[in-house]
């Protein structure tokens, strides 16, 4: 095996079922990954894994060349479309995805902060409703008493201090980038309604000049916009981040050798050449080479394979993988950016920083309304000053800007997002990056990983053939021999016996047969569970089992009583899922690191016509990019090796049972065991996108008509917009978008 960042090709693995240890001779590197096939006599191969039942060790003669550079060839374009254009933001600490409300660069708030701002503003709005007129008109509930105007001012100032800062912060960034959008439009409305109202208060209180204030409009705009943010943030689960999840794979401290003793030190203090002790069950703090000890290591997070890998002297280990039952002394070879995980983190960070966000439709509409409203107000001020004087012109300009306030527009998308996520959650899908999901209304290709995605990702008994013995008795004998083993293949046999209700007695004098299998006494009879090679060496006649996977034979020393094949199995829902993809005119593509034989067999069984086998993580990214040039592309996977491709795809779905890194890279996580639920997500995305467009029309349609009318464009025909009527229609449009969002269905 040659392993690296650049390429990860998993050809054929000779996986002999071996209980004394996995005699894997490994050298690992970051340049390339190749798993070369070692042929075992008498064994059938499971595509890329020839797994003879050998209890002495997994004789995977794997060479992982560390001589290759860490940079390799792996490039991962991480699609952060939902995060918007966020200069200065630490993505690893971003609690919520807030794409629907505009570009949130540098926003100094989180869910708790926003919730507090909303409830304080809402509390201030309640008394304001009773002391402030509505567009200059006293409502039946309006209370007027000595000092009521001061109460109104104090409430508005407090709300200005509490509720406006989030919008102003992002508006500054939008304007600095010369891309005014939702936050700029909201901020313009807040500034105009507040400061014009302050001017009106001063004019009425100190100069006895009648002037209209908009304190109530200001207050409702603050609360509605904060509510929109809060709805979106509550509807958005903590998305996590691929780089932060990668950091969690390594421990915080390491047992560093100093002289003849070991001292716990922060992993950050490790350097190349440091010697560390890794105890049973611990994860490796960095990449390195084993100096002494023997153990089996779980590398499934990195390779996606469930088989433990034998580690002994001179074997290489990857930081973040998990040690088994032995204790290893490891010399560190690479840390930080030079390590496997460090390189992966660096690449993901680079792609996050370089990724460009396709401007959301809501932001495009808001940006357009910003310029329309501002331009209309300026023109109205100039033209009406010439016609009727500055006072009239000022009032018309202010009315125009207030009419442009995006009350309904601010709720249009968050309400759809909340409803979409709620419906998806009921179906067992957690939407993390709603922008990508809502935009995936027309998919052309679905690229799918095999192991753990279309298959169950763990070993099972696939075929059992008996000779002069019942299936029940054969399973009972094999499970009796295997029940003390922790090997995945042994566990599969024991689990099969349990599932079939077979009573298993304890095997006696169970011993391993070096390089061949296991033997022991069951019910006073000697049995062996061995490989085909062992049978040939012992001149025991047998008929080879025609099956994929790891094949073992049960013998009493004279004849073969049973043959069992163990391997990965296809998920029950996979075939139906592929059929539904085709029915939706979406081309399914199987993308796997497995050998072509295994990939083609799985594809044929599922009805997949396009197969890409023996691909590395870099190959997967390039494949996604190639298909994206042809049309919208979805990626479905579950492993760390899938995360770059998941991040690159237009829509990505991680399998819930997969790695945290894959889930952090994906737009949605399938918690349900049913793959066709992804089809439900696609259908929901279609409907949600339609609702999004409808709500934007409802929210912005009012402004499109009201802004030119308020600016006096139709004054020649005697049509001028009454501020009270304009505000009433604006309120109704807000109600309409709320009801329309609730009508969303799968």
PAKOLLUM-297528 format. One line per 3 residues: number of its first residue (from 0); their letters; for each residue x, y, z of C-alpha. Coordinates in steps of 0.05 Angstrom, whole numbers, plus 5000, padded with zeros to 4 digits. Example, Ala and Ser with C-alpha at 12.3 -4.5 7.8 and 13.67 -1.06 7.14 Angstrom:
<recs>
0) AS) 5246,4910,5156 | 5273,4979,5143 .
</recs>
This chain:
<recs>
0) XXX) 5000,5000,5000 | 5024,5069,4983 | 4983,5122,5017 .
3) XXX) 4984,5196,5006 | 4947,5262,4999 | 4956,5263,4925 .
6) XXX) 4924,5197,4906 | 4887,5144,4945 | 4879,5083,4901 .
9) XXX) 4853,5021,4935 | 4862,4964,4887 | 4862,4895,4917 .
12) XXX) 4873,4880,4991 | 4892,4811,5012 | 4853,4807,5077 .
15) XXX) 4866,4740,5108 | 4825,4729,5170 | 4881,4721,5220 .
18) XXX) 4871,4722,5296 | 4942,4728,5320 | 4955,4794,5285 .
21) XXX) 4950,4831,5220 | 5018,4820,5189 | 5014,4882,5148 .
24) XXX) 5081,4908,5126 | 5065,4981,5117 | 5100,5044,5096 .
27) XXX) 5054,5103,5091 | 5062,5168,5053 | 5025,5231,5034 .
30) XXX) 5042,5229,4961 | 5002,5170,4936 | 4957,5115,4961 .
33) XXX) 4956,5048,4927 | 4934,4982,4955 | 4965,4927,4914 .
36) XXX) 4933,4860,4908 | 4969,4802,4940 | 4944,4737,4912 .
39) XXX) 4923,4682,4960 | 4917,4612,4934 | 4847,4586,4935 .
42) XXX) 4815,4651,4955 | 4762,4687,4918 | 4767,4762,4919 .
45) XXX) 4717,4812,4943 | 4731,4861,4888 | 4786,4901,4920 .
48) XXX) 4793,4856,4982 | 4817,4785,4978 | 4801,4763,5048 .
51) XXX) 4824,4693,5063 | 4800,4668,5131 | 4868,4669,5166 .
54) XXX) 4869,4674,5241 | 4944,4686,5244 | 4942,4755,5215 .
57) XXX) 4917,4799,5158 | 4975,4788,5112 | 4964,4852,5075 .
60) XXX) 5032,4868,5048 | 5020,4942,5043 | 5073,4993,5029 .
63) XXX) 5056,5065,5043 | 5110,5109,5015 | 5124,5168,5060 .
66) XXX) 5175,5196,5011 | 5122,5233,4972 | 5110,5305,4989 .
69) XXX) 5053,5323,5035 | 5022,5369,4986 | 5011,5313,4935 .
72) XXX) 4960,5331,4884 | 4897,5335,4926 | 4856,5397,4914 .
75) XXX) 4790,5406,4948 | 4743,5462,4928 | 4701,5473,4989 .
78) XXX) 4634,5503,4972 | 4616,5552,5026 | 4558,5582,4988 .
81) XXX) 4515,5587,5049 | 4566,5626,5088 | 4566,5683,5039 .
84) XXX) 4624,5730,5030 | 4653,5733,5100 | 4717,5772,5105 .
87) XXX) 4749,5766,5172 | 4705,5711,5197 | 4732,5649,5231 .
90) XXX) 4690,5595,5200 | 4707,5545,5253 | 4671,5588,5304 .
93) XXX) 4612,5605,5261 | 4552,5577,5298 | 4499,5586,5246 .
96) XXX) 4491,5588,5171 | 4455,5652,5155 | 4458,5657,5080 .
99) XXX) 4386,5674,5071 | 4394,5740,5106 | 4454,5765,5068 .
102) XXX) 4529,5763,5074 | 4546,5757,5147 | 4619,5774,5145 .
105) XXX) 4647,5793,5213 | 4579,5790,5246 | 4591,5796,5322 .
108) XXX) 4533,5753,5344 | 4509,5682,5354 | 4442,5650,5368 .
111) XXX) 4441,5670,5441 | 4460,5742,5424 | 4406,5747,5371 .
114) XXX) 4354,5717,5416 | 4369,5767,5471 | 4366,5825,5421 .
117) XXX) 4299,5801,5395 | 4265,5793,5463 | 4291,5859,5489 .
120) XXX) 4267,5894,5426 | 4200,5858,5429 | 4192,5879,5502 .
123) XXX) 4206,5952,5482 | 4158,5948,5423 | 4098,5930,5466 .
126) XXX) 4094,5997,5504 | 4114,6033,5440 | 4051,6007,5407 .
129) XXX) 4010,6046,5458 | 4046,6113,5455 | 4067,6119,5382 .
132) XXX) 4020,6137,5324 | 4017,6093,5262 | 4041,6133,5202 .
135) XXX) 4019,6197,5237 | 3951,6170,5255 | 3929,6156,5327 .
138) XXX) 3900,6086,5333 | 3845,6068,5382 | 3899,6040,5428 .
141) XXX) 3944,6101,5424 | 3952,6135,5491 | 3969,6209,5496 .
144) XXX) 3989,6238,5563 | 4038,6291,5588 | 4107,6265,5572 .
147) XXX) 4083,6210,5526 | 4127,6237,5470 | 4187,6230,5516 .
150) XXX) 4168,6158,5532 | 4163,6144,5458 | 4232,6173,5446 .
153) XXX) 4265,6135,5504 | 4234,6069,5480 | 4258,6081,5409 .
156) XXX) 4328,6101,5430 | 4333,6038,5473 | 4310,5995,5415 .
159) XXX) 4360,6030,5369 | 4416,6013,5418 | 4393,5941,5427 .
162) XXX) 4367,5918,5360 | 4403,5954,5302 | 4476,5936,5311 .
165) XXX) 4473,5868,5274 | 4445,5900,5212 | 4491,5960,5212 .
168) XXX) 4553,5916,5220 | 4538,5875,5158 | 4512,5935,5118 .
171) XXX) 4581,5968,5128 | 4614,5907,5097 | 4564,5904,5039 .
174) XXX) 4575,5978,5023 | 4650,5972,5031 | 4648,5916,4979 .
177) XXX) 4603,5959,4937 | 4550,5904,4939 | 4491,5931,4978 .
180) XXX) 4441,5876,4993 | 4391,5857,5047 | 4429,5887,5105 .
183) XXX) 4439,5953,5069 | 4365,5957,5052 | 4345,5942,5123 .
186) XXX) 4395,5991,5151 | 4371,6046,5104 | 4300,6036,5130 .
189) XXX) 4323,6036,5203 | 4365,6099,5196 | 4311,6137,5159 .
192) XXX) 4253,6118,5205 | 4293,6131,5268 | 4329,6196,5252 .
195) XXX) 4270,6228,5216 | 4228,6211,5277 | 4281,6242,5323 .
198) XXX) 4278,6305,5279 | 4202,6304,5283 | 4205,6298,5359 .
201) XXX) 4253,6357,5365 | 4210,6399,5317 | 4145,6385,5355 .
204) XXX) 4173,6388,5426 | 4219,6448,5422 | 4196,6488,5362 .
207) XXX) 4122,6471,5362 | 4126,6452,5288 | 4081,6396,5265 .
210) XXX) 4120,6338,5236 | 4106,6264,5225 | 4146,6213,5264 .
213) XXX) 4157,6140,5247 | 4177,6111,5314 | 4126,6055,5309 .
216) XXX) 4148,6037,5239 | 4220,6037,5263 | 4203,5991,5321 .
219) XXX) 4164,5941,5280 | 4219,5939,5228 | 4271,5923,5282 .
222) XXX) 4229,5868,5312 | 4208,5836,5246 | 4279,5835,5219 .
225) XXX) 4307,5806,5284 | 4251,5755,5282 | 4270,5736,5211 .
228) XXX) 4342,5725,5234 | 4321,5686,5295 | 4275,5641,5254 .
231) XXX) 4331,5626,5206 | 4382,5613,5261 | 4336,5568,5300 .
234) XXX) 4319,5530,5237 | 4393,5520,5223 | 4428,5465,5262 .
237) XXX) 4499,5476,5285 | 4531,5461,5218 | 4601,5447,5244 .
240) XXX) 4661,5454,5199 | 4704,5403,5164 | 4769,5432,5190 .
243) XXX) 4745,5437,5262 | 4720,5365,5258 | 4788,5344,5233 .
246) XXX) 4820,5377,5293 | 4777,5334,5339 | 4808,5270,5310 .
249) XXX) 4874,5281,5347 | 4880,5282,5423 | 4896,5345,5462 .
252) XXX) 4955,5314,5498 | 5008,5262,5482 | 5051,5216,5526 .
255) XXX) 5120,5242,5507 | 5182,5202,5524 | 5233,5240,5565 .
258) XXX) 5291,5196,5585 | 5263,5132,5615 | 5195,5162,5632 .
261) XXX) 5135,5192,5597 | 5105,5261,5608 | 5037,5286,5584 .
264) XXX) 5047,5347,5540 | 5002,5385,5491 | 5001,5356,5422 .
267) XXX) 5019,5425,5396 | 5088,5418,5429 | 5106,5356,5387 .
270) XXX) 5160,5361,5335 | 5187,5313,5283 | 5230,5263,5320 .
273) XXX) 5190,5265,5385 | 5176,5196,5414 | 5107,5184,5442 .
276) XXX) 5071,5126,5474 | 5001,5109,5449 | 4960,5066,5496 .
279) XXX) 4904,5019,5478 | 4842,5056,5454 | 4877,5122,5444 .
282) XXX) 4882,5160,5379 | 4950,5176,5350 | 4971,5248,5363 .
285) XXX) 5011,5255,5298 | 5037,5217,5238 | 5095,5173,5255 .
288) XXX) 5132,5106,5253 | 5125,5050,5304 | 5189,5037,5342 .
291) XXX) 5163,4980,5384 | 5100,4944,5403 | 5045,4909,5365 .
294) XXX) 4972,4928,5357 | 4915,4933,5308 | 4894,5003,5287 .
297) XXX) 4826,5028,5264 | 4840,5069,5202 | 4768,5070,5179 .
300) XXX) 4763,5146,5187 | 4817,5155,5136 | 4806,5097,5088 .
303) XXX) 4733,5081,5098 | 4750,5008,5108 | 4725,4971,5170 .
306) XXX) 4783,4923,5173 | 4834,4936,5230 | 4905,4942,5206 .
309) XXX) 4964,4907,5240 | 5018,4954,5265 | 5086,4931,5287 .
312) XXX) 5158,4956,5286 | 5171,5003,5226 | 5097,5008,5209 .
315) XXX) 5072,5078,5195 | 5012,5109,5229 | 4968,5168,5214 .
318) XXX) 4950,5220,5266 | 4877,5214,5286 | 4870,5140,5273 .
321) XXX) 4852,5097,5334 | 4898,5046,5367 | 4871,4978,5385 .
324) XXX) 4888,4934,5445 | 4965,4940,5444 | 5012,4994,5467 .
327) XXX) 5057,5027,5414 | 5119,5069,5418 | 5118,5117,5360 .
330) XXX) 5168,5166,5332 | 5134,5228,5304 | 5149,5241,5231 .
333) XXX) 5102,5298,5214 | 5062,5349,5254 | 5017,5408,5240 .
336) XXX) 5013,5428,5167 | 5061,5373,5146 | 5017,5317,5173 .
339) XXX) 4962,5281,5135 | 4907,5316,5173 | 4944,5382,5172 .
342) XXX) 4949,5379,5097 | 4875,5363,5092 | 4857,5421,5138 .
345) XXX) 4901,5469,5100 | 4870,5449,5034 | 4799,5456,5060 .
348) XXX) 4815,5524,5090 | 4844,5548,5024 | 4782,5526,4986 .
351) XXX) 4737,5559,5038 | 4774,5624,5031 | 4774,5621,4955 .
354) XXX) 4703,5598,4946 | 4655,5648,4916 | 4583,5653,4937 .
357) XXX) 4530,5655,4884 | 4490,5715,4906 | 4423,5691,4933 .
360) XXX) 4359,5713,4898 | 4337,5749,4962 | 4401,5790,4964 .
363) XXX) 4395,5807,4890 | 4324,5832,4901 | 4344,5870,4964 .
366) XXX) 4403,5902,4928 | 4359,5922,4871 | 4307,5953,4918 .
369) XXX) 4362,5990,4955 | 4384,6026,4892 | 4313,6036,4867 .
372) XXX) 4290,6064,4934 | 4351,6109,4944 | 4350,6134,4872 .
375) XXX) 4275,6147,4874 | 4281,6185,4940 | 4338,6229,4914 .
378) XXX) 4301,6244,4849 | 4237,6259,4888 | 4275,6307,4934 .
381) XXX) 4305,6344,4875 | 4244,6347,4831 | 4192,6361,4885 .
384) XXX) 4237,6416,4915 | 4232,6452,4848 | 4157,6440,4844 .
387) XXX) 4131,6449,4915 | 4189,6469,4959 | 4237,6433,5006 .
390) XXX) 4187,6415,5060 | 4140,6377,5013 | 4199,6346,4976 .
393) XXX) 4230,6323,5042 | 4165,6289,5064 | 4157,6254,4996 .
396) XXX) 4230,6230,4997 | 4223,6203,5068 | 4158,6168,5050 .
399) XXX) 4193,6136,4991 | 4250,6109,5034 | 4203,6083,5087 .
402) XXX) 4160,6048,5034 | 4224,6012,5012 | 4231,5980,5081 .
405) XXX) 4234,5904,5070 | 4186,5880,5124 | 4158,5822,5084 .
408) XXX) 4222,5811,5045 | 4260,5800,5110 | 4214,5743,5129 .
411) XXX) 4203,5713,5060 | 4264,5667,5060 | 4272,5650,5134 .
414) XXX) 4201,5625,5139 | 4211,5580,5078 | 4277,5555,5107 .
417) XXX) 4245,5539,5174 | 4188,5501,5141 | 4235,5464,5094 .
420) XXX) 4281,5441,5150 | 4222,5419,5193 | 4193,5377,5137 .
423) XXX) 4261,5347,5121 | 4275,5330,5194 | 4210,5290,5196 .
426) XXX) 4237,5249,5138 | 4303,5236,5173 | 4345,5288,5138 .
429) XXX) 4381,5345,5173 | 4391,5405,5128 | 4455,5441,5147 .
432) XXX) 4467,5488,5089 | 4399,5509,5065 | 4424,5554,5010 .
435) XXX) 4453,5495,4972 | 4391,5453,4984 | 4342,5507,4961 .
438) XXX) 4384,5520,4899 | 4386,5446,4879 | 4321,5449,4841 .
441) XXX) 4349,5418,4778 | 4399,5361,4787 | 4429,5324,4729 .
444) XXX) 4478,5275,4761 | 4483,5238,4827 | 4554,5213,4844 .
447) XXX) 4553,5161,4899 | 4606,5127,4940 | 4599,5052,4949 .
450) XXX) 4623,5027,5017 | 4578,5054,5072 | 4534,5092,5023 .
453) XXX) 4504,5040,4976 | 4529,4983,5019 | 4522,4972,5094 .
456) XXX) 4596,4984,5106 | 4607,4924,5152 | 4619,4850,5142 .
459) XXX) 4561,4801,5139 | 4552,4728,5121 | 4534,4731,5048 .
462) XXX) 4532,4658,5029 | 4532,4593,5068 | 4537,4524,5034 .
465) XXX) 4537,4460,5075 | 4555,4387,5062 | 4526,4331,5105 .
468) XXX) 4508,4381,5159 | 4452,4431,5169 | 4460,4507,5164 .
471) XXX) 4440,4511,5238 | 4494,4463,5261 | 4547,4494,5215 .
474) XXX) 4534,4563,5244 | 4534,4535,5315 | 4603,4504,5305 .
477) XXX) 4634,4564,5270 | 4607,4613,5321 | 4633,4569,5378 .
480) XXX) 4703,4574,5348 | 4697,4649,5334 | 4660,4677,5393 .
483) XXX) 4722,4696,5433 | 4752,4735,5374 | 4744,4811,5364 .
486) XXX) 4760,4806,5290 | 4706,4837,5245 | 4699,4773,5204 .
489) XXX) 4692,4731,5267 | 4640,4779,5294 | 4601,4773,5229 .
492) XXX) 4595,4697,5238 | 4575,4704,5312 | 4523,4757,5293 .
495) XXX) 4494,4713,5239 | 4485,4656,5289 | 4452,4704,5338 .
498) XXX) 4405,4731,5284 | 4385,4660,5264 | 4371,4641,5336 .
501) XXX) 4427,4590,5339 | 4449,4567,5408 | 4524,4573,5412 .
504) XXX) 4565,4531,5461 | 4634,4549,5483 | 4690,4521,5441 .
507) XXX) 4746,4484,5478 | 4821,4488,5465 | 4811,4541,5412 .
510) XXX) 4877,4556,5378 | 4899,4594,5317 | 4931,4559,5258 .
513) XXX) 4988,4604,5236 | 4970,4638,5170 | 4910,4594,5159 .
516) XXX) 4852,4599,5209 | 4828,4572,5275 | 4815,4504,5306 .
519) XXX) 4782,4478,5369 | 4736,4426,5400 | 4661,4434,5398 .
522) XXX) 4617,4382,5431 | 4677,4335,5437 | 4692,4339,5362 .
525) XXX) 4753,4373,5332 | 4738,4425,5279 | 4777,4476,5239 .
528) XXX) 4754,4539,5203 | 4808,4552,5152 | 4826,4581,5085 .
531) XXX) 4827,4545,5018 | 4902,4548,5018 | 4904,4508,5083 .
534) XXX) 4858,4455,5054 | 4903,4447,4994 | 4965,4442,5037 .
537) XXX) 4932,4388,5080 | 4907,4352,5018 | 4834,4357,5040 .
540) XXX) 4789,4354,4980 | 4739,4411,4971 | 4698,4446,4919 .
543) XXX) 4715,4521,4918 | 4657,4565,4937 | 4635,4610,4880 .
546) XXX) 4625,4675,4917 | 4656,4743,4930 | 4686,4763,4996 .
549) XXX) 4727,4727,5047 | 4715,4652,5041 | 4729,4602,5097 .
552) XXX) 4716,4528,5101 | 4693,4487,5161 | 4727,4418,5165 .
555) XXX) 4731,4361,5214 | 4800,4343,5189 | 4774,4293,5138 .
558) XXX) 4723,4330,5096 | 4694,4400,5086 | 4628,4408,5122 .
561) XXX) 4611,4479,5103 | 4636,4540,5065 | 4620,4611,5085 .
564) XXX) 4630,4676,5048 | 4634,4741,5086 | 4633,4811,5058 .
567) XXX) 4598,4877,5052 | 4525,4876,5030 | 4482,4924,4989 .
570) XXX) 4431,4965,5028 | 4359,4942,5019 | 4338,5011,4996 .
573) XXX) 4395,5023,4946 | 4362,4992,4885 | 4297,5031,4895 .
576) XXX) 4338,5094,4905 | 4375,5086,4839 | 4309,5072,4802 .
579) XXX) 4278,5135,4831 | 4339,5176,4810 | 4330,5153,4739 .
582) XXX) 4255,5168,4743 | 4274,5240,4761 | 4320,5243,4700 .
585) XXX) 4381,5244,4745 | 4439,5200,4721 | 4468,5157,4778 .
588) XXX) 4544,5149,4777 | 4581,5099,4822 | 4646,5130,4846 .
591) XXX) 4691,5085,4888 | 4762,5069,4906 | 4746,4995,4899 .
594) XXX) 4770,4952,4841 | 4730,4952,4776 | 4706,4881,4785 .
597) XXX) 4671,4896,4851 | 4646,4964,4828 | 4617,4936,4764 .
600) XXX) 4582,4879,4801 | 4549,4927,4851 | 4531,4974,4794 .
603) XXX) 4500,4918,4754 | 4459,4894,4813 | 4433,4965,4826 .
606) XXX) 4422,4984,4754 | 4476,5037,4751 | 4504,5046,4681 .
609) XXX) 4562,5093,4695 | 4619,5069,4739 | 4682,5104,4761 .
612) XXX) 4726,5055,4799 | 4795,5057,4832 | 4789,5132,4843 .
615) XXX) 4827,5173,4896 | 4798,5231,4935 | 4830,5278,4884 .
618) XXX) 4798,5237,4828 | 4731,5245,4862 | 4738,5321,4864 .
621) XXX) 4758,5323,4791 | 4700,5278,4773 | 4651,5324,4809 .
624) XXX) 4681,5383,4772 | 4676,5347,4705 | 4603,5330,4716 .
627) XXX) 4589,5401,4741 | 4610,5425,4672 | 4554,5382,4644 .
630) XXX) 4501,5400,4695 | 4481,5405,4768 | 4516,5351,4807 .
633) XXX) 4500,5317,4874 | 4550,5277,4915 | 4532,5225,4967 .
636) XXX) 4585,5195,5013 | 4605,5178,5084 | 4680,5179,5094 .
639) XXX) 4735,5229,5105 | 4759,5212,5035 | 4691,5234,5009 .
642) XXX) 4693,5302,5044 | 4729,5341,4989 | 4680,5316,4936 .
645) XXX) 4622,5330,4983 | 4646,5401,4992 | 4655,5411,4917 .
648) XXX) 4586,5386,4895 | 4526,5431,4881 | 4487,5390,4931 .
651) XXX) 4519,5340,4979 | 4488,5290,5026 | 4529,5253,5080 .
654) XXX) 4506,5187,5108 | 4489,5196,5181 | 4529,5134,5202 .
657) XXX) 4591,5163,5168 | 4647,5206,5194 | 4637,5274,5227 .
660) XXX) 4685,5305,5176 | 4641,5281,5118 | 4579,5308,5154 .
663) XXX) 4612,5375,5165 | 4629,5380,5091 | 4559,5363,5068 .
666) XXX) 4498,5405,5057 | 4451,5354,5088 | 4458,5291,5131 .
669) XXX) 4415,5230,5119 | 4397,5203,5188 | 4345,5156,5161 .
672) XXX) 4369,5087,5137 | 4326,5095,5074 | 4365,5123,5015 .
675) XXX) 4300,5142,4977 | 4291,5196,5030 | 4342,5235,4989 .
678) XXX) 4292,5235,4932 | 4242,5266,4981 | 4294,5319,4996 .
681) XXX) 4302,5335,4922 | 4226,5341,4914 | 4223,5385,4976 .
684) XXX) 4278,5428,4947 | 4236,5438,4884 | 4175,5460,4924 .
687) XXX) 4216,5503,4972 | 4249,5539,4915 | 4181,5554,4885 .
690) XXX) 4156,5581,4952 | 4219,5623,4958 | 4206,5656,4891 .
693) XXX) 4132,5666,4907 | 4149,5698,4974 | 4200,5744,4942 .
696) XXX) 4148,5767,4892 | 4098,5779,4949 | 4151,5815,4990 .
699) XXX) 4182,5856,4935 | 4121,5864,4891 | 4091,5913,4939 .
702) XXX) 4155,5955,4938 | 4158,5953,4863 | 4090,5986,4858 .
705) XXX) 4094,6029,4920 | 4163,6062,4912 | 4149,6099,4846 .
708) XXX) 4079,6117,4871 | 4107,6145,4937 | 4159,6184,4897 .
711) XXX) 4103,6219,4860 | 4113,6188,4792 | 4038,6186,4780 .
714) XXX) 4023,6254,4811 | 4005,6281,4743 | 3944,6235,4746 .
717) XXX) 3927,6257,4816 | 3954,6192,4847 | 3997,6200,4909 .
720) XXX) 4009,6145,4960 | 3978,6156,5027 | 4030,6135,5079 .
723) XXX) 3976,6101,5121 | 3951,6059,5062 | 4023,6042,5043 .
726) XXX) 4038,6017,5113 | 3975,5976,5116 | 3990,5941,5050 .
729) XXX) 4061,5929,5074 | 4034,5895,5136 | 3987,5852,5095 .
732) XXX) 4044,5829,5050 | 4081,5806,5112 | 4022,5763,5132 .
735) XXX) 4016,5735,5062 | 4089,5710,5059 | 4080,5677,5128 .
738) XXX) 4018,5639,5106 | 4049,5620,5039 | 4111,5591,5074 .
741) XXX) 4066,5548,5119 | 4033,5518,5058 | 4099,5487,5036 .
744) XX) 4095,5411,5031 | 4139,5353,5005 .
</recs>
